[in-house]
Amino acid sequence: MFYTVKAEVCFINKILCRRSVIKLCRNRRRKEIQNFVKTAFNGYEATAGADTPFPMVLIRLGDGCIIWANDRFSAITGYQDKYLEQSLDSVLPDCPTDWLASGKTEYPYDVTLDDRRYRVYGKTTNMDDSALTQLGVLYFTDLTELYQVRDE
């Protein structure tokens, strides 16, 4: 019985240690991504908390996984950074990324979120890794008021 308790304590210590390492890795990963976004996209949105006018998300085009998103994107979609490797399809099922992978810079349809209409623009870049991973950044512009004025 003593060995069982000792094993359980050891197991709990490993879990706590692993959680700390994951948190440190997540913070380091976030800083690396912020630096990458800054250099890849000419300094625009250098930090996750920066006050930008657009919701933005950085995705890996091969599998559509979200790598990074700013606070404005999280606010309009409900995306939470807690879920690593969450796909864009799970957050925005009506916004495929094939248009971005084919070289276009604007999604041909508006995306509606909570009765607001957004136009989606994008840009691609390659990471400097051995696989030359292709990344895409999506910008969302809120056109709801424009459509309301037009429809009056």
N, C-alpha and C positions, 0 to 999 in steps of 0.2 A: 504494500500500500504506500509506503514511503516513496518508492520509485515512481509510482503513478503520480503522486502529488508533485514530486520533483520534475517529472517529465512535463506535467501540465504547466508548471511555473516557467520552465524553460521554453515551452511552446508559446506562452503568452509573451514572454520577453522577446522572442523572435518576431512575433507579430508586431509588437510595439516598435521594435527597432526597424522593421521593414516599413511600417507606416511613416516613420521619421525620414527614412531614406527616400521613400516615394515623394514625400512633401518637398524635400530638398531638391530632388531631381525635377519635380514639376516647376519649382521656382527658377531653377537654372534653365530649364527648357523654355520657360516663358521669356526670360531675358534674351536667350539666344534667338528666339523667334522675333521678338521685338527688334533686335538689332538687324536681323535678316530683312524684316519688313521695311525698316528704315533705309537700308542700303539698296534693296531691290526696287523699291518704289519711290526713290528720290526723296527720302526723309519724311514722307507723308505718313502720319500716324505712327510716330516713333514709340509711343508707349501705350499700353492698354487703357490707361485712364485718361489719355489726352482728350481734349474737348474738340472733337471733329464734328462737322455737320452731317456726316453720313454714317449709317450703320455699315460696318465692314466685316468680312470674314475671309480668312485664308484657308484654302482647301488643297488637298493633294488630288490632282485630277485623275490619277489612275484608279483610285477606289472611292473618291468623293469624301474622304474623311476630313473632318474639321481639325485644323492644326491650331488655329488661333481665331478669336473673335473679339471685337471691342465691346464695350458696355452698351453701346446703342444697339448693336445687333442682338445682344442678349435681351435687351428690353423689348424689342418688337417681336422676337421669336420665342422667348422663354428658354433659350439655350443656356445651359449651365456648364461651366468649365470643369465641373466635377467628373463628368463622364468623358474619359479619355477615348480617343478614336471613335467618336460618335460620327455617324455619316450625315452629310447634308440632307440626304433624302429623308432621314428620320425627323429632321427639324423643319425642312421645307419640301414636302413631297411634290409640290407643283412647280418646282424649279430645277429641272435637269441641268447638267453642265456640259452637254455635248456641244452646244453652240460655242462655248468658250474654248473647248478643245479643238474645234474646227477653225479657230482663228477670228471669230467674230467678237466684237467688243460690247454688244448690247443684246440682251435677251429679247426675242421678238414679241413677248407678251408681258403684260403687267402681272405682278404678284400681289395678291390680296391677303393681308394679315389684319385681323381684327377690324374689318370694315375700312381699312386704309389701303390705298393702291400705291404700289411702289414700282418704279422702273429700275431694272437691274443692269448695271454695267460691269464689265470685267476686264482683267488684264492677266496675262500669263507670264511666267518666268520659269527658268530652270534653276534648281539648286545645284550647288557645286559639290555634289556627292558622286560616288562612283556609278550610281545608276542613272544620273542626270534626271532626277525626279522632277516632273513638271508640276508646278504649283499655279493656282489661280487665286486672284483676289477679287471678291465681288463687292460692289458698292451699291447701296440701295438709296434711291432718291424718292422721297414722298411727294407724289403728285396729286394727292387727294383734293386739296383746295383748288388746284388748277382745273381738275375735271369738274368740280362743283361750280366754279365760275363759268366754265365753258357750257355746262348743261343748263344754266339759268336762262 
